[in-house]
Amino acid sequence: MEIGLGQSWRECVKNILIDIFATDSAFLLVNFEQLHAPSAICRLMVKDVYVFVFRKASTALRCARFCPLLSLAPRATTMLYDEFARLGVGPDDLVLDAGGRDAVHAIEIVRRLDCRAITIDPVPLHVDRARERVAAAGLEGRIDVLHAATESLPFEDASIDFVWCRDVLNHVQLDPSLREFARVLRSGGSVLVYQTFAETACEPEEARRLFAASASVAENMSAPFFETRARKAGFEVVSTEQLRGEWRERMIEDGTWDVAADLLALSRLHRREREAVEQYGRARVEAARGGLLWGIYQLLGKLCPTIYVLRRPA
């Protein structure tokens, strides 16, 4: 930002900070005389403000109402297991991991909650990998792996205590899947659904291209549609929590996701899209692009990861 030459630069910085935090300068407790003079062209870098204020005056800044440069203490993805535990899963319960891929979630659930689990997946490769992972974890006696789809579950009525369903219902026939969950659940049983929905900020053409690239059913990407179908299947919608960009914020703060690298890859892919399509084919290019955009769209408010708890009435 440029600093007016007719004004003390320290006074200018003070006014900017007061404007940002919508609070009196006394709350900032900043000694502006300690700031070093700016460069000859009177340019103050954002980093200079960050280093001085947010490191040297962090205690004082707690008085401020909100600052987008400060962490909101985002929770990690593992919080989903805590949410599942709050449903009351215990040692005598049987959990269905619907669309479990390589069984990584089923394994963690069994380890944390000392329950039993069945993981299903319609893709043979996923089933093979799940069995290998379960065996490597030494949990073959507590986790069964089956080749099955959510639309047609190979279980007796009221034989499952809880259902865990993460990142699956975007890709399946929603009505039969929800009806099957309701059928196999015991009375009073619960389903934890983690699913990403499109927000109104996601433009129609953006949505069309992203849904096709991620093999997502367009109508399943609507939260109101999901809730309507869940109730029609006989579920009570007990709770809803919109995570928005929380997990992605945590990944950035932890250093486990390099968003700049993804943006750079997207730019390069856009600039050389024709060559990429010629080399790899349109489907692969679209899938790569969609995968790069998925997390970025969460940060931009175009996609909203959401946790639902559904309950089959007793």
C-alpha positions as CSV (number, residue, x, y, z in Angstrom):
1,M,0.0,0.0,0.0
2,E,1.2,3.6,-0.7
3,I,1.6,6.0,2.1
4,G,0.7,9.7,1.5
5,L,3.8,12.0,1.7
6,G,1.8,14.7,3.4
7,Q,1.1,12.5,6.4
8,S,3.4,10.9,9.0
9,W,3.9,7.4,7.8
10,R,3.6,6.1,11.3
11,E,0.3,7.9,11.7
12,C,-0.9,6.4,8.4
13,V,-0.1,2.9,9.6
14,K,-1.9,3.5,12.9
15,N,-5.0,4.7,11.1
16,I,-5.0,1.8,8.7
17,L,-4.8,-0.7,11.6
18,I,-7.5,1.1,13.5
19,D,-9.7,0.9,10.4
20,I,-9.0,-2.8,10.0
21,F,-9.9,-3.7,13.5
22,A,-12.7,-1.2,14.0
23,T,-11.4,-0.4,17.4
24,D,-9.6,2.4,19.3
25,S,-5.8,2.6,19.0
26,A,-5.5,2.1,22.7
27,F,-6.6,-1.4,22.3
28,L,-3.8,-2.2,19.9
29,L,-1.1,-1.2,22.5
30,V,1.3,-0.6,19.6
31,N,4.3,1.7,20.0
32,F,4.6,3.0,16.5
33,E,7.8,4.8,17.3
34,Q,9.5,1.4,17.3
35,L,8.6,0.9,13.6
36,H,11.5,1.4,11.3
37,A,11.1,4.0,8.5
38,P,9.9,2.7,5.2
39,S,11.8,2.6,2.0
40,A,12.7,5.7,0.0
41,I,9.6,5.4,-2.1
42,C,7.5,5.3,1.1
43,R,6.1,1.8,0.5
44,L,5.0,-0.2,3.5
45,M,4.8,-4.0,2.8
46,V,2.1,-6.1,4.4
47,K,4.8,-8.3,5.8
48,D,6.2,-5.4,7.8
49,V,2.8,-4.9,9.4
50,Y,2.5,-8.6,10.1
51,V,5.9,-9.0,11.7
52,F,5.5,-6.0,14.0
53,V,1.8,-6.2,14.9
54,F,0.9,-9.8,14.8
55,R,4.1,-11.1,16.4
56,K,5.0,-8.3,18.8
57,A,1.5,-7.3,19.8
58,S,-0.4,-10.6,19.6
59,T,-1.7,-10.3,23.1
60,A,-3.1,-6.9,22.5
61,L,-4.8,-8.0,19.3
62,R,-7.0,-10.4,21.2
63,C,-9.0,-7.4,22.0
64,A,-9.8,-6.9,18.3
65,R,-13.1,-8.4,17.1
66,F,-11.8,-10.2,14.0
67,C,-8.7,-10.2,11.8
68,P,-8.5,-12.4,8.7
69,L,-4.8,-12.7,9.1
70,L,-5.1,-14.5,12.4
71,S,-5.9,-18.2,12.6
72,L,-9.4,-19.3,13.5
73,A,-8.0,-22.5,15.0
74,P,-9.5,-24.7,12.3
75,R,-10.1,-28.4,13.3
76,A,-8.3,-31.2,11.5
77,T,-10.0,-33.9,9.4
78,T,-9.7,-36.3,12.3
79,M,-12.5,-34.3,14.1
80,L,-14.9,-36.4,12.0
81,Y,-14.1,-39.4,14.1
82,D,-14.9,-37.4,17.2
83,E,-18.2,-36.5,15.8
84,F,-18.9,-40.1,15.0
85,A,-18.0,-41.1,18.6
86,R,-20.5,-38.6,20.0
87,L,-23.3,-40.7,18.4
88,G,-22.6,-43.3,21.1
89,V,-20.7,-46.0,19.1
90,G,-19.6,-48.7,21.6
91,P,-17.8,-52.1,21.7
92,D,-20.9,-54.1,21.0
93,D,-21.9,-52.1,17.9
94,L,-21.6,-52.9,14.3
95,V,-20.7,-50.1,12.0
96,L,-21.2,-50.0,8.2
97,D,-18.5,-48.1,6.3
98,A,-20.4,-47.3,3.2
99,G,-18.1,-46.9,0.2
100,G,-15.0,-47.5,2.2
101,R,-12.4,-47.6,-0.6
102,D,-9.2,-48.9,1.1
103,A,-10.8,-49.3,4.6
104,V,-8.7,-46.5,6.1
105,H,-11.7,-45.1,7.9
106,A,-13.0,-48.4,9.1
107,I,-9.7,-49.2,10.6
108,E,-9.5,-45.9,12.4
109,I,-13.0,-46.2,13.7
110,V,-12.5,-49.7,15.1
111,R,-9.2,-48.7,16.7
112,R,-10.7,-45.6,18.3
113,L,-14.1,-47.0,19.4
114,D,-13.4,-50.7,19.9
115,C,-16.4,-51.6,17.7
116,R,-16.9,-54.0,14.8
117,A,-17.2,-52.9,11.2
118,I,-18.1,-53.9,7.7
119,T,-16.7,-51.9,4.8
120,I,-18.2,-52.2,1.4
121,D,-17.2,-50.8,-2.0
122,P,-18.4,-51.5,-5.6
123,V,-14.9,-51.3,-7.1
124,P,-13.0,-54.6,-7.0
125,L,-9.6,-52.9,-6.9
126,H,-10.8,-51.0,-3.8
127,V,-12.0,-54.2,-2.2
128,D,-8.6,-55.9,-2.7
129,R,-6.8,-52.9,-1.3
130,A,-9.1,-52.8,1.7
131,R,-8.5,-56.4,2.5
132,E,-4.8,-55.9,2.3
133,R,-4.9,-52.9,4.6
134,V,-7.2,-54.7,7.1
135,A,-4.9,-57.7,7.2
136,A,-1.8,-55.4,7.6
137,A,-3.6,-53.8,10.6
138,G,-4.3,-57.2,12.2
139,L,-8.0,-56.5,12.3
140,E,-9.4,-59.3,10.1
141,G,-11.4,-60.6,13.0
142,R,-13.1,-57.2,13.6
143,I,-13.5,-55.8,10.1
144,D,-15.2,-57.6,7.1
145,V,-14.7,-56.3,3.6
146,L,-17.4,-56.9,1.0
147,H,-17.8,-56.2,-2.7
148,A,-21.2,-54.3,-2.7
149,A,-22.9,-51.1,-3.6
150,T,-24.8,-48.6,-1.4
151,E,-27.9,-49.1,-3.6
152,S,-28.2,-52.8,-2.8
153,L,-26.8,-53.8,0.6
154,P,-26.3,-57.5,1.3
155,F,-27.6,-57.2,4.9
156,E,-30.6,-58.2,6.9
157,D,-33.1,-55.5,8.0
158,A,-32.2,-53.7,11.2
159,S,-28.8,-55.5,11.4
160,I,-26.5,-52.4,11.5
161,D,-26.1,-50.0,14.5
162,F,-24.4,-47.1,12.8
163,V,-23.4,-46.0,9.3
164,W,-20.3,-44.0,8.3
165,C,-20.5,-42.5,4.9
166,R,-17.8,-40.1,3.8
167,D,-17.4,-38.7,0.3
168,V,-19.7,-41.2,-1.3
169,L,-23.2,-39.9,-1.8
170,N,-22.2,-37.4,-4.5
171,H,-21.4,-40.3,-6.8
172,V,-24.3,-42.8,-6.3
173,Q,-28.1,-43.1,-6.8
174,L,-29.2,-41.2,-3.8
175,D,-32.7,-42.4,-3.2
176,P,-32.0,-46.2,-3.2
177,S,-28.8,-45.7,-1.2
178,L,-30.7,-43.8,1.5
179,R,-33.5,-46.3,1.5
180,E,-31.0,-49.1,2.0
181,F,-29.3,-47.3,4.9
182,A,-32.7,-46.9,6.5
183,R,-33.6,-50.5,5.9
184,V,-30.4,-52.0,7.4
185,L,-30.3,-49.7,10.4
186,R,-31.8,-50.7,13.7
187,S,-34.5,-48.4,15.2
188,G,-32.8,-45.3,16.6
189,G,-29.6,-46.0,14.6
190,S,-27.7,-43.1,13.1
191,V,-25.8,-42.2,9.9
192,L,-22.9,-39.8,9.8
193,V,-22.7,-38.3,6.3
194,Y,-19.8,-36.2,5.2
195,Q,-20.5,-34.7,1.8
196,T,-19.4,-31.7,-0.3
197,F,-22.2,-29.6,-1.8
198,A,-22.1,-26.8,-4.3
199,E,-22.8,-23.3,-3.2
200,T,-24.6,-20.5,-5.1
201,A,-21.2,-18.9,-5.8
202,C,-20.3,-21.9,-8.0
203,E,-21.3,-20.7,-11.5
204,P,-23.4,-23.1,-13.7
205,E,-20.5,-23.7,-16.1
206,E,-18.0,-24.2,-13.3
207,A,-20.4,-26.7,-11.7
208,R,-21.1,-28.6,-14.9
209,R,-17.4,-29.0,-15.6
210,L,-16.5,-29.9,-12.1
211,F,-19.3,-32.4,-11.6
212,A,-18.5,-34.2,-14.8
213,A,-14.8,-34.3,-13.9
214,S,-15.4,-35.7,-10.4
215,A,-18.1,-38.2,-11.5
216,S,-20.6,-36.4,-9.3
217,V,-24.4,-36.6,-9.8
218,A,-25.4,-32.9,-10.3
219,E,-28.6,-33.0,-8.2
220,N,-26.7,-34.8,-5.4
221,M,-24.5,-31.7,-5.1
222,S,-27.5,-29.7,-3.7
223,A,-27.8,-29.7,0.1
224,P,-31.6,-28.9,0.0
225,F,-32.1,-31.8,-2.4
226,F,-30.1,-34.1,-0.1
227,E,-32.1,-33.2,3.0
228,T,-35.4,-33.7,1.1
229,R,-34.4,-37.1,-0.1
230,A,-33.1,-38.1,3.4
231,R,-36.5,-37.3,5.0
232,K,-38.3,-39.1,2.2
233,A,-36.3,-42.2,3.0
234,G,-37.5,-42.0,6.5
235,F,-34.7,-40.3,8.3
236,E,-34.8,-37.4,10.8
237,V,-32.1,-34.8,10.0
238,V,-30.7,-34.4,13.5
239,S,-27.9,-32.0,12.8
240,T,-26.0,-30.2,10.1
241,E,-22.6,-28.5,10.2
242,Q,-21.2,-26.6,7.3
243,L,-17.4,-26.8,7.5
244,R,-16.8,-24.6,4.5
245,G,-13.0,-24.0,4.1
246,E,-12.1,-25.1,7.7
247,W,-10.3,-28.3,6.9
248,R,-8.4,-26.6,4.0
249,E,-7.4,-23.8,6.3
250,R,-6.0,-26.4,8.7
251,M,-4.1,-28.1,5.9
252,I,-2.5,-24.8,4.9
253,E,-1.6,-23.9,8.5
254,D,-0.2,-27.3,9.1
255,G,1.8,-27.3,5.8
256,T,0.1,-30.5,4.6
257,W,-1.4,-28.8,1.6
258,D,0.5,-26.5,-0.8
259,V,-2.3,-24.4,-2.2
260,A,0.2,-22.3,-4.2
261,A,1.5,-25.4,-5.9
262,D,-2.1,-26.3,-6.9
263,L,-2.8,-22.9,-8.3
264,L,0.5,-22.9,-10.2
265,A,-0.4,-26.3,-11.7
266,L,-3.9,-25.0,-12.7
267,S,-2.3,-22.0,-14.4
268,R,0.1,-24.2,-16.3
269,L,-2.6,-26.6,-17.2
270,H,-4.8,-23.8,-18.5
271,R,-1.9,-22.3,-20.6
272,R,-1.1,-25.7,-22.1
273,E,-4.5,-27.3,-22.1
274,R,-4.5,-28.2,-25.8
275,E,-1.1,-30.0,-25.5
276,A,-2.2,-31.8,-22.3
277,V,-5.4,-33.1,-24.0
278,E,-3.5,-34.3,-27.0
279,Q,-1.0,-36.2,-24.7
280,Y,-3.3,-37.5,-22.0
281,G,-6.9,-37.2,-23.3
282,R,-9.7,-34.9,-22.3
283,A,-11.0,-37.1,-19.5
284,R,-7.7,-37.3,-17.6
285,V,-7.1,-33.6,-18.0
286,E,-10.5,-32.7,-16.7
287,A,-10.1,-35.1,-13.8
288,A,-6.7,-33.5,-12.9
289,R,-8.2,-30.0,-13.2
290,G,-11.2,-30.9,-11.0
291,G,-9.0,-32.5,-8.4
292,L,-6.9,-29.3,-8.2
293,L,-9.9,-27.1,-8.0
294,W,-11.8,-29.1,-5.3
295,G,-9.9,-27.6,-2.3
296,I,-9.5,-24.2,-3.9
297,Y,-13.3,-24.0,-4.5
298,Q,-13.8,-24.7,-0.8
299,L,-11.6,-21.8,0.2
300,L,-13.5,-19.5,-2.3
301,G,-16.9,-20.5,-1.0
302,K,-18.0,-22.4,-4.2
303,L,-18.0,-25.8,-2.5
304,C,-19.1,-26.5,1.1
305,P,-18.1,-29.7,2.9
306,T,-20.9,-30.6,5.3
307,I,-21.5,-33.0,8.1
308,Y,-25.0,-34.5,8.5
309,V,-26.3,-36.7,11.3
310,L,-29.4,-38.7,10.2
311,R,-31.4,-40.9,12.6
312,R,-33.9,-43.7,11.9
313,P,-36.8,-43.0,14.2
314,A,-37.3,-45.6,16.9
